[in-house]
Amino acid sequence: MTQLTGQERAQYVQSMFTKIAHRYDLMNRLMTGGMDVRWRREVIRLTKIRPHGSVLDLGTGTGDLAREALTQYPQARVIASDFTLEMMRVGKQNGDLNFSTADALHLPFKDNTFDAVVSGFLMRNVTDIQKALQEQFRMLKPGGRIVVLDTTKPKKNLFSPFIKFHMHVIIPMIGGLLSGVRDAYEYLPDTTENFLTAEELSVRMVAVGFKRVNFKRLMFGTIAIHWGEK
């Protein structure tokens, strides 16, 4: 399904996340060995906002990053935004967040609105990476920060065969058993291998105007956190 483009891909992604919403958080814990909780803490730390700052969690899913933002900054104004209603419905069962329906390519927020915009495993699913970055740049206040947590194409190393086996055998098998939607967990590993490298995403961020862009790799090079400033 990674060969889909444009509106077809957007509709597929929305349908896929609707189907797996009820098992999304559990699968994240299992696929990462619980490390995704630590990664989200680091994402929010990297925003470096003031106590009363404003944060947009874009592609929030069930709201994990938004909740982490409120844990670290209880007085912050946090908006959790996604284009899959079912993901947000599941998220509402885990506590009260300020959810907002929005497409990452056409955000309903004014220019220079937020002190930080964060995302977790969003960018590899958007149909136009450059447009999504431009929208995030537009909404940030001058001096605001973008922080992106996502998969990245791993470099070949001694662990490569084990990583490939985990991604293409273990994840689809467990995902299929728990959610009943095996093809979703075949799509997700495929997006990792077909997504930009960490270096390529950095170049895209610089191209739309972000400064002081940097990144760190995690989990044997399959995950990266990027950050930059407007």
Buried (B, 14 or more C-beta within 10 A) or exposed (E): BBEBEEEEBBEBBBEBBBBBBBBBBBBBEBBBEEBBEEBBBBBBEBBBBEEEBBBBBBBBBBBBBBBBBBEBBEEBBBBBBBBBBBBBBBBEEEEEBEBBEBBBBEBEBEEEBBBBBBBBBBBBBBBBBEBBBBBBBBBBBEEBBBBBBBBBBBEEEEEEEEBEEBBBEBBBEBBBEBBEBBBBBBBBBBBBBEBBBBEEBBEBBBEBBBEEBEBEBBBBBBBBBBBBBB
